[in-house]
Structure formats: C-alpha cells, structure tokens
Amino acid sequence: MQLYMIRHAQSENNDLWVRTGSSNGRSPDPLLTEVGQQQAHRLGQHIASGWSQADPDNDPHNRLGFNFTHLYSSLMVRAVATGWAIAKQVPLPLVAWETIHETGGIFERNEETKERVGLPGPNRAYFAQHHPYLALPEGLGEMGWWGERPYETREQGMIRAKTFLDELQARHEPNDRVAIVTHGGFFVAVLRTLFGYATMDNNEGQNRIWLHANNTSISRLEFHDERVELVYLNRLDHLPTDLIT
C-alpha cells in the first residue's frame, strides 16, 4: 500500500506566525490565505497531470503522475479546502477522516493565562453550506465535530498517530494508493511513530527530532509485509520558489 501525506496549503495562522513570530490572535480553525489558495490550485493541477497514464507502482518518484485510489482530508477547513483543490480535478470523492486532524484539535487560547480550551468546531450544517462536496462521517450532527473534548496534548497526539496507522491498515488493501490531506504536527507524529522516535524528546519535553513539511508538500511511504519504506519526503515540485511557505 502506498500512503501519500499532503500538508494543507498556507493558512491564516501559518501567515500570522511568519509575520509576527507569535500565535497571538490565532484562529481556532483558520482559512487559507490568498497564497494558500494559489498553492492549493497548483497542487491540484500537479496531481491531476498524467492521471490516466500514471503507473505509481513502477514510478517511485511519481514523475508520470499519481492516480490515487482514495483521497481523504481532515475536518479542519484548511485541509478541506486543500483537498477540494485536488478532488475537483481528479475522479475521486473527497472523504473526511477525523483521525488525521492537527495536534491539539479545535481550541482557543487565553492570551493571559495561556490556557487552551476546546471548542466544538464546525457541524454538519456548516459543511453542507460551505463544503457540500465533502463526504462527512455519519455521526456528525448538530454539535461540531470536536464536540466537548478538551485540548489534545502532544502525547495524546502520538497515541492518535498509532490509531491512524491501525485504521489505515484496516481500511485499505495492499494495492491501494491512499492520499491524506493533513497537518504538520500530525505528519511528524505519524513518522515518529513509524520509525520508532515516539519518545525522542529532551529533558524539557521538546522535540529532538523534527521533520519538515512545507505547505502542500507531498511525502510518500510504502507499506510492505515486513517493512515500511520512506520513498520521498516534503516534495514541492509543483510550486515556484515565491510560493513556497
């Protein structure tokens, strides 16, 4: 099975951090910036190119195209918008997969106390109005998808990465080519879990290992019976230099 992890396009929070070096004023569920929309459009074009001629089984660098069999996004709107930029150019539905959300979930932060408080997030009616193309989980109703859960810690995020890998194996067959539009923190959690670095922190609890995932980057892994192969990491072939963030 092939897994393609795609980070969402630039969000308002990404831009805020670049401009200010701070998350003060962040949105719990940010939209894409204008730059992010351009990135997402180019990503969709890149993935759609050569779709019918692609042979990913014999093209490890996907120079001829991708031809995914499945396309998922998290329920965070920056990932949904990025996923739609792909789905509207290829013959695949965009399906929500709640497990692949960013570490922390939907939350707001009190700037004085620094406390992080979980928020419900968008509900079915929101997605029906703003993203009607997204195939939603059956259980999503009037309450937002994050519901009453508190802020998710980084340790809990690592546990969720293992849950995702178990779900991936249960959902998919060996010949599937699965693309997920996800987030930087979750991307790192999945790779750290796969390659045995789940506890590689220093004494202050900070990451000793970090893996870069630029906005709209593509990373490819292959799952075999006895091993997992990292084929490539953080590819940005589809972006000009001035759109790399």
C-alpha positions, 0 to 999 in steps of 0.5 A: 500500500502506498500512503501519500501525506499532503500538508494543507496549503498556507493558512491564516495562522501559518501567515500570522506566525511568519509575520509576527513570530507569535500565535497571538490572535490565532484562529481556532480553525483558520482559512487559507490565505490568498497564497494558500489558495494559489498553492492549493490550485497548483497542487491540484493541477500537479496531481491531476497531470498524467492521471490516466497514464500514471503507473505509481507502482513502477514510478517511485518518484511519481514523475508520470503522475499519481492516480490515487485510489482514495483521497481523504482530508481532515475536518479542519477547513484548511485541509478541506479546502486543500483537498477540494483543490485536488478532488475537483480535478481528479475522479475521486470523492473527497472523504473526511477522516477525523483521525488525521486532524492537527495536534491539539484539535479545535481550541482557543487560547487565553492570551493571559493565562495561556490556557487552551480550551476546546471548542466544538468546531464546525457541524454538519450544517456548516459543511453542507453550506460551505463544503457540500462536496465533502463526504462527512462521517455519519455521526456528525450532527448538530454539535461540531465535530470536536464536540466537548473534548478538551485540548489534545496534548502532544502525547495524546497526539502520538497515541492518535498517530498509532490509531491512524496507522491501525485504521489505515491498515484496516481500511485499505488493501495492499494495492491501494494508493491512499492520499491524506490531506493533513497537518504538520504536527500530525505528519511528524507524529505519524513518522515518529511513530513509524520509525520508532522516535515516539519518545525522542524528546529532551529533558524539557519535553521538546522535540529532538527530532523534527521533520519538515513539511512545507505547505502542500508538500507531498511525502510518500511511504510504502507499506510492505509485509515486513517493512515500511519504506520512506520513498520521498519526503516534503516534495514541492515540485509543483510550486515556484520558489515565491510560493513556497511557505 
